[in-house]
Amino acid sequence: MAKSNFLTDSFSTTGGLAAVAYGSSSLFPTVADQIKRGSKTRAIDNQRPSQVFLDFVGTKNFVLDVFKSVIQSEYDSEEIITDFIDLYASDVDTFSSTLLEIFLSSIDEYSTYSISPSTIFSDSVEKTVYRFNANSDLEIDSITLSSKIEEEFIKFGYVGEDVSSVLVLVINNPNTKITSAPPDNLVRLDVQGVSTKDSRGVDRVYGTISPVDYYKGVAYKNEGSSIKKSVIQGYVGYPLVSLLGESLLNPDGYENVDLNYLGSPALSSLSDDFDVFPTQQAIYNIDFTTIDLGTN
């Protein structure tokens, strides 16, 4: 099928690409699917980013030992982290284990491509501190601590030296991105944007559910009184609604659903007719260049 090429930047989103390529941001799911199919890392995209990372380093204990080494050294220096651990975390092992848990979870949660290894480590430290005590007056320097963790990894030969590169690689997994488009790339999109199946070959009508059903806790698409077709698909995706940063003024699309209103008690009394939802006007900034390199 003929394709056109779109040059993205750090502000580009799947909704923005859909609006430019197809005239409607409501087609952002099919844009996301095409990005996934064209991913440079598609050979590993079906794995969780954290699992790819652990496969590379070999064992979770290796990462834990690195964290323990740095935290123990900081603890022995009798700085602020010493008091914090004594007051809220019991010991270095407990703090380090929690840091590992949050670190691996964080790798899977990032929804943007613009994340550096240093940010991943510092964010994980901050979340760990928050986990033990969100209101503590003891301010741990997460940036300095994350730098020491990166330096500690490098001490372990080629595996440690490549940790930062592997983190950059796994963060580029498009399956963990809902609204972001890969920045500074030529994204090739089919001229015909409508597709009945997603990137995994799942029928959209059975593999996704409406925002109303999603927020009601409905897990499957019903056809009559049967959910058989959805169960056979074995997959239910995100609701067909653009998330934060994806809103365009489109009265016919899902982008104008007020998510705050969706969380209200009145939701249970609403029908599946989207006319019952108030339309909210949104401001959106599209900042990328369209380049048509032909139809081949």
N, C-alpha and C positions, 0 to 999 in steps of 0.2 A: 504494500500500500504506500502511496506517495506520502512523504513526510516534509515538514518544515522545521527549521532550526530556530531556537530562541535562546538568546544569550542572557544568562541570569547574573544577578549580583547578590550581595548578602541580604538584601531586602526582599528578594523574590520568594513568592509562595506558590503552592500548587493552585490556590484559588486565583492568584494574579495571572499565572500562566494560562489557566482555563479561560479567564475573562478575555485575555488578549488573543489566544489561539482560536477559541470557539465562541466568543461573544457572551459567555455566561460563566460566572464563577461556580455555579451549581454543578458543573462538570469536573470539579476538582478531583473526585475519586478516580476518574479514568486517567487524568493526568498523573496522579500518584502511581497508578498501576503501570503506566508507560515508563515512568522514572525507575520503578523497581525492576522492570524487565530489562532496562538498559543500564542497570547499575554495573559499575566497573568491579564491584566486589560481590557480584551475585553468587559466586561459588560458595561464599560463606554467609550470605545474608539470611539464610533460613535458620541459622543458629542464633541463640541469644548472644549479644555482644560480650557479655560477661563470660559465657562459656567458651567463646573463641579466645578470649584473653587467657582463661585458665588452661585451655588446651595448649597454648603457646608456652606458658611458664611451667607447665607440667603438673603442678599441684597447688592446691589452695594453701598448704602449709608453708610453701616457699614465700608467698606474699605475706602471710601472717608473720613469719620470722623477720622479714624486712621491717614490717611495721613495729614489731616488738623491739627490735634493735634500736630503732630511732626513738621510740617512746621511752624505752628504758634509759637511754642516754640523756634524754631531756629531763626525765624524772630525777636522775642522779645529780643533775646540775642544780637541783633545788631552786628552780625558777617557778613561775606561776603555775605551770602544768603540774608541778609536784603537789601543790596545795589543792588544785582542782581534783586530781585523781584521789588524793587522800580523803577529800570531803565527799565526793559524789560518785566515784567509779570503783572504789574498793582497792583495786590494784592495777598494775600495768597490763596484765594478761586480759582482764575484763575490758579495759579501755581499747586495747589493740584488737581484740576479737570483734568488738562492736564496730570499730573503725573498718575492719575488713568486710563485715556484713554490709555496712552502709556503702562502702566503696564499690562492691560488686553490684549492689542494687542500683547505685547511681549510674553506672555504665549503661544499664538497660533502660534508664528513664529519660536520658537527654533527647529532646525533641528538636534540637537544632544542630546544624553541622559545625557551627562556629564555636567549638569547645576545644581548648588546649589541654594536654595532659596535666599541666600545672593547675588549671582550673578544676579538673576532676579531683585531684588530690586535696586542694584547699577546700573545695565544696564539701568533700567527704569529712574532713576534719571539723568543719563548722557544724555539719549535721550531727556528728558524733557528740560534740560539746553540747549542742542543743538537746540531744537525746537524754543526756545525763542530767543536765540542768539548764533550762532555757533562760532562767532569770539570774544566773550567777553574775556577780560583779567582776569575776576573774576573767580577764580577756586574754585568751590564748592567741598568739600570732599564727594564724592558719597558713599564711603565705610562706613564712619562714619555715614552718614545720613541713609543709608540702615540698619545699625545695630540698630539705634534708632527706626526705623520703626518696625523691628522685635521685639524689646523689648516692643514696644507699643501694638502690637498684643497680646502678652502674658498676658498683664494686663486684657484682656477681657475673663478670664476663659477658659474653655476647648475648646471653638471654636477658640479663639486666639492662644492657646497653640498648636493646631494641624494645624495651617495655614502652617507652613513649611513642615510638613509631607504631606499635601494635595498637595502642590506645587510639591514636589518630585514625588508624584503619577501621577499627570496629565502630567508632563513632560515625563513620560514613555509611553505616547500614541504613538504607532508606526505609526498611520495614519498621524502624522505631520512630520515624518522622511522620507526623500527621499533616502538618500544614507547610513545612519548610521544603523548599526546592534546593537542590545542591547549588551552592553559589559559584559564580565564575565558571560556568559550564555552558556548553552548547547542548541544550536539551532538544532531542528530536521527537516531535510529536506527529502522530498520524493526522492527515488532513481531515479525516472523518473521526470526530472525537467520541462518538457514542459507542459504547461496548456493553454487551449484556453480561460479560464475565469479567472478574477481576484478574489480577496478576497471577493468582493461583488456580485459575480456571473455575472458580466458584461462581455460580449464577447470582448476580447481584440481588435479584428479587427474593431469593431465599437465603442468601449469605449476609444480608444486612437487614436492619429493622429501622423503622421510623424513629425520629427523636421522641415522639410521644410515647411509643411503646418502650423505648430504651429507658426513659425516666420513670416509667411505671413498673419497671423491673421485668418486662416481658422478654424472654430469652430467644424466642424463635418466631419466624414468620409463619403465621397461620394461614392455611388455605382451606376455607370452610372450617371444619373442626379438627383438621389434621395438621400436625407439624412434621409429618413424615419426610417431606422433601427437604426441609431445613436440616433435619437430623441426618439424612443421607449425606448432605453436603459436609456435615461435620465441622461447620465453622460459622460463627456469627461475627461480623466485623463491627467497626465503629458505626455509630448512628450516622445517617446521612445528613450531618449538620456540620457546617464549618465551625471550627473552634476559634479561640481568641486569635485575632490578627487576620482572620479570613473573611471578615464581613464586607460585603459590597451591597449597595442598595439594589436589591433585586426582589421585587414584590412576589415573584413566582418561585423563588428559591427558598431553601431552608436557612439561608444566612441571616434572615431577619427575625429568627426566633429569639426572644429574650430569655437567656439561660437563667437569669435570676427569677423570672416569672415561672419558669419550668419547675423550679424547686419549691414553689409555694404549695400550701395545702390544697389550693383550688384545683391543682392539676388532676387529681383523681376524678373530678367531675367533668373533665373536658373530653370532647369527642376526638376522633382522629382527623377531623376537618381542621386544616391549618388556618382557616379564616378566623378561628376563635382567638388566635394569638395576635397581640398587638405588634405592628411592624415598627421596628426601630431603625432609624436612619443611621448609617455608619459612614465614617470617613476612612478612606483607604488610599494608600500611596503605592502606585505601581512605578517602579524605577528600574526598568531594564530595557534593553534594546532588542527589537525584533529584527532578525536577519533571515531572509529567505535565500537559501543557497541552492534552490532548485527543487525539483520534485522527485529526485531519485533516492 
